[in-house]
């Protein structure tokens, strides 16, 4: 099975930056995509950014121009560089790993989440 571990969250002032990291480990056949999602208490989890194995990226409109997702395929690690942070970015951020197994079966694995708090 696959383990997903996030790190890099913390408390920053508005306008500051954080870099989140997410490492996947375990029995991995092939990772087709990795992404970041966020969820505030009592709200739905929403997509922040995703990146495919072919380096195609997708961003939520609210973070375009401020956040950058990148990936180190050799290390099965994805990063989220967050700049110009706003208080509304305060959330628990979750990493999702999508694995394509044998027979093209899809498996989704989630990390435990890392807290990002942006003060005003």
N, C-alpha and C positions, 0 to 999 in steps of 0.2 A: 504494500500500500504506500501511498504518498503522504508525506508530512509537509505542511506549509507553515512557515514561521516568518512573521513580520517584525520589523524593528524600525526605530528611528522617530517614533512619535514623541511628542513633548509639548511644552508650553512655550509659545512665542508671542511677541507683540505683533499687532497689525502692521503689515508691510514687511514682515520678516520672512524667513525661508526655513524650510525643513526638507530633508531628503529621506524618504521611506525606502526600506529595502524589504524584499520578500524572497526567501530562498525555498525552493522545493527540493525534497530529497526522498529517497526510498526507491521502490521498484517502479521506475518510470520507463515506459516504452517510447512515447513520443509526446512532447508538449506542443499542442497546436496554438494555444493562446494563453496569455496571462493578463490579469487585469486588476484594477483597484476599484473598490466600491466603498461607499460610506453610508453610515446610518446613525442618525441622531435618535435619542430616546423617544419612543412613541411614533416614530416615522418609518416609512418604507426605506429599505435599502436601495440606493441608487448608484448607477454606474458613474464613475469618475473618468476612467481612461482604460483602454485595452490596447494590447499589442499582440499581433500574431507572430507565428514563427517566421513569416516572410517580412516582418517589420512594418506591416500595415498598422497604423495607429488610428484610434478613435477617441474623441474627447467629448465630455459634456460641454454644452455651450457655456456654462457658468465658470469653467476653468480654462477655456481656450485662451492662449496667450500668456497664461500664468503658470500652468503645470506642464511638465514634460515627462512622458513615460519612456523608458528605455529598458533594454534587456541584454543580459549577458547569457547567450545560449549555452556556452560551455559550462557555466556554473549554475544553470537553471535558476537564474536570479532575475528579478524584475525590480526596477527602481521607479520611484515617483519623485521628481524634483518639484517642489512646491515653492513658488516665489510669489511675492506680493500678496501674502496671505491676508484674508479678511476674517472678521469674527464669524461670519456665516459659514466659513470652512470648518468650524469646530464640529467634530464628529469622531466616531470610531471608524477607522479605515480598515477595510478587510481586503486581503489579497485572495484572488481566485485563480486556480490553475486548472486549465482544461487539457486533459490528456486524451489522445486518440490511441486506443488500445488495438490489439489485434482484431481484425474484422471490422475496423473503423468504429468500434464502440466508443462512445464518449463518456468520460468520467470527469466529474467536477470536484475539486477539493478546495476547502476554505481554510484560511488561517484563523487564528484566535482573535485577531483585531489589535490595532494599536491606536491609542488615544492621541488625537491632535486637538489642542486647545489654543485658540487665538484670542488674545485679550485686546481690548480696545483702549 
